[in-house]
């Protein structure tokens, strides 16, 4: 038993190192292409969104793949983190060192999103299946509509809030509007970089992979496999569901801050239900429960529309066809069995046969 456990640990460590190696290799390749002048401006503009989408896909896979619950509210947590983190950045970047203000923005964005994850998770995780998906989708839409109607400003007298218009804030002459309804937050000083995005991806992988392979992760997986059996052996269902849901929400908030600080304007309509569906597509195409697959799928599918832009009217048609083909190839039982058979045959043919007489 001890030998089997040791082999499993080695296998897990090897798999995790490969995952980290893919991220580091991606970073080095991009830096090399940038240094050689091979990086186009359109692709360079996609680097930070790619990092944000990778974090979102990995964190959502914790809920969908490891916990086994379908959540469509990831854009809502992303929005909450983006607005709270951006407000912190705008109010502290002038007084604190840039690195400290940026770190504080990520922390605040993640914590606020985690608090919303706790508030939403306590009642919502009692549901399952389609009901959970509908409620989380409604949460994302409520957050989007609330931020569209939100007006926030500050002056010497403190913060002023209104759901009517900016004039109803009654700001003093030296006051400033922070959130201007549907116009969102304007005049944001860009702070997100590709290097910061890679660092956040590595932090996300360290936390989530360690959680998955820990005792708590095994409890979460057992809930996914058979909730009744897990409860019968004393596993606290509510506790571990909330743990996975909150961790997922925290990193969605962090990704929201990373995404928002890449633009000079932040509006709520960027975080609609289409964004939640897009993140879910990354998870499904990469393989439910497959963290490495989520990374690859998020990177490729974010870049693919830009690569097809030269095809004008046909690019979205080709994009949809690629999604369908990949879905069939990765989810069809017959094709999955054929892939496994082909891989096993390839490994068998590539193995070195020992000399005669050698056991």
N, C-alpha and C positions, 0 to 999 in steps of 0.2 A: 504493500500500500504506500509506503514511504517512497519507494522507487517511482511508482506511478505518479505520485504527487510532485516529485522532483522533475520528472519528465514534462509534466503539464506546466510547471513554472518556467522551465527552459523554453518550451514552445511559446508560452505567452510573452516572455521577455523578448524572444526573437521576433515575434509578430509586431510587438510594440516598437522595437528598434527599426523595423522596416518602415513602419508608419511615420516615425519621426524622420527617418532618412529621406523619405519621399518629400516631406515638407522642406527639409534643409536643402536637398538637391534642387528643388524648384526655386528656392531663394537664390542659390548660387548661380543657376542658369540665367535667371533674370538679371542678376547683377553683372554677369559676364556679357550678356547681350546689350545691356545698357552701356557698359564700358566700351564696347566695340561699335556703338552707334547703330545697332541693328534693331533697336526698339522703336516702333512707331508711336506717335502721340496717342492714337486711338487705343492701342493696346495698353500703353502706360496708364491711361486713364481708367482702365478696367482692373488694375492691380489691387487697389484698396477694396472695391466692391467684391472682388473674388475672395479676398481674405475674410470680409464680413460674411459672405454667403457660406464659406466653409465653416466658420464658427456656428452659424445658424443651423446648417445641416447636421453637424456633429451633435449639437445640443438637442435638436429635435429628435435625432435618432435615439437619444437616451430615453425619451418619452415613448416614441412610436415603436422602436425596435427592441429596446431592452425591457421597458415596462409593459409594452404591448397595448398602450392606449392611444387612440387616434385624437390628436389635438390639432386644431386649425386656428389657434389664437396666437401663434408665434409672432405674427406681425404686430399684434397688440403689445406684447412684452417688448418687442424691438422699439416700438414707438415710445413707450413709457421711458425706456432707458435712454433713447435718443434725445428726447426733450429735456429730461432732468439733467443728463450729462452735459448737454450743450449749454444749458443755463449756468451750470457750475463753471464751465470753461469760459463763458463770456464775462462772468462776474469776478473770476479769480486770475485770469491770464494776465491782467494788467498789474497785479500786485504780487503774485507769486512767480517763482521761476517756471518756465514753460513746462519742463518735465514734471514738476510737482503738480501744477494745475491740470496737466493732461492725465496724470495718474489718478488724481482726485476725481476727475470727470468720469473715468472708467469705473472707479469704485462706486461712486454715487449712482451712476446709471445701472450698474449691476445690482446694487442693494435695493434700489427703488423697484426695479423689475422683479427681484426676488420677493419683496413684500407683496406686490400685486399677485405674484404666483402663489403665495401663501393664502391671501384673501380669496383668490379665485379657486384654489385647489381644495380648500376645506369643504365647500359644498359641492363642487363640480365633480371631484373624484369619486363621489358616491354613485355617479352615473357611469355608463360604459357604452362602447360602440358608437352608434350614430348619435345618441343623445349627447354624449360628451363632445363629439365633433361639432354639433350644432351650437351648444352653449359656448364653447371656446371661440367659435366663429363669430357669435354674437358679441362676445367680449371685445374682440378685435375691432368690430364695427362701431361699438359704443365708444371705445377709446378714440377712434379716428374722428367720429362726429363731435365728440366733446372737445378735442383739440382744435377742430375747425371753428368752434364757437367760443373758444377761450381767449380772453384778453388779460394780459398780465403786464404790469409796469411797476416801477419803483422810483422813489424820490427821497428827499430828506426825511419824510414822515414814514417811510417803510414801503412795504409791498401793497399794491392795489390790484384787485381782481374784479373782473366783470364778465358776464356772458352776453352783454348787449352790444357794445361797440367800444372803440378806444377812447372816445370822448367822455364816456361815463366813468372812466378811471379817475378823472379829476386830478391829474398830475400837476405838480408845481412846475415852474418854468425850467428848472434844472432836471426834471424827471425824464425818464426814458422808458419807452414801450419795449418789453422783452418779447412777448408773444402777441402778435397782431391778428388774431382770428385765423381765417383761411389763408392769409399771407404768411403765417407761421413766424419763424425767427429769421430775420434778415441781417446781413452784415456780419456773418459768422467768419471768424478768422480760421482759415483751414489749418488743421494740425495733424491730420491722419497721414501717415506715410506707409509705404510698403513694408519697411522694416518693423514698424510698430505692429502692423497687421500680422506679420509672421510670428512675432513674439507672443501676441495674444493667441494665435492658433496653437503654438506650443504649450502655453499655459492651459488652454482649454483641453488639449489632448492629455496632458499630465493629470489633470483633475478627473476628467471623465473616464479615462482608461483605468486609472487607479480605483475609481469608484466601481466600475464594472467588474473588476477582478478581485474586489475586496469581499468581505463577508456580507456587507450591505448589498453589494452588487449581485451576489448569488441569491440573496433573499428577494431582490427585485425580479431577477430572472425566474425564480420559482413562482412568484405571483403571476408573472406572464404565462407560464406554462400551465399552472393549475392553481387558481386562487383558493379554491375550497381545500385542497390538500395542504397548501401553504398555511392557511389559517388553522388547520387541524393540528399542526405540529408547533403552534405557538408563535408564528410570525405575525408581527403587528402590521396588518395590511395597510391601514391608514398612514402609519408613520413612514413606511418605505415608499408608498406611492407619493406622498408629499415630498419626501426627500428627492426623488427623481424629478418631480415636476418643478420644484423650486430651483434645483441646480440647473435644469434646462432653461428656466426663465431668467436666471441670473446671467447666463452667457448670451442669451438672446438680447438682454439689455446692453451688455458690453459690446456686442456686435452692432447694435443700434447706434451707440456713441461713435464707434469707429466709422460707421457708414455716414453718419450725419456730419462729422467733422471733416469730411472729404469734399463738402460743398459749401458754398457761401450762403445758401438759403435752405432752410429746413421747413417743409410743409407736411401736414398730416396725410395728405392724399398719397404720399409715397408708401404708406404702410396700410394699404387696403387688403381685402381678402385675396386679391391676386398674388400678393407677396407671400401670404401663408401657403397658397397652393403651390407657388413656385418652389418654396423651400421643401414642401412635401414631395414634389417631383424629384428633387435632388436626392432625398432619402430613399424613395422607392426605386429609382433607377440605379442608385449606387448599391442597393441591397439593404433591405430592412435588417437592422442589427449589425451591419457591416460598416464600421467607422471609417476604414480606409476607402471603401467604395463611396461613401458620402463625400469625402475630400476630393476624390477624382471627379465624381459626377458634378459637384458644385463648380469646380474649376473649368471643366470642359463646357458645360452647358451655359456658363456665364459668357465665355469667349465666343461660343459658336455663332450667335446672332451677328456679332461684329465681323466674324470671318466670312459670313454669307451676305454681308451688306452690299457687295458689288453685284449681287444677283437681283437687286431691287425688289420687284413684286413677288418673286418666287422664294425669297429667303425664309419667310415664315412657314411656307408650305414645306420646304426642305427640312426646316427645324422640326416641324410636327412629324414628318415621316421618320426622321432620325429617332425621335422620342418613341414612336410606335415600334420601330424595329428593335431598338435597345430593350424596350419593355418585353417584347415577345422573346427575344434572345435570352434575357435574364430571368424571366418568370415562367416560361413554358416548361412543364415537367419533362416533355420529350427532349427539348433542347438542353435542359439542365443535365439530364441523364447522358445525352450524347457528349456534352462537354466533359463531364466527369470521366466517361469511358475513354475519350480521346486523350485527356490529360494523363490518366493511368497508363495508357498504352505508350505515350510519349516518355513517361518516366521509366517504364520497363525497358524500352528500347535504348534509353540513354544511360542505363546503369551499366557498370563495368562487371563483367562476369569473372569470378575468381578462377585461378588455374585449377586444373584437375588435381584431385588429391588433397585440396585445401578445403577444409570445412567452412 
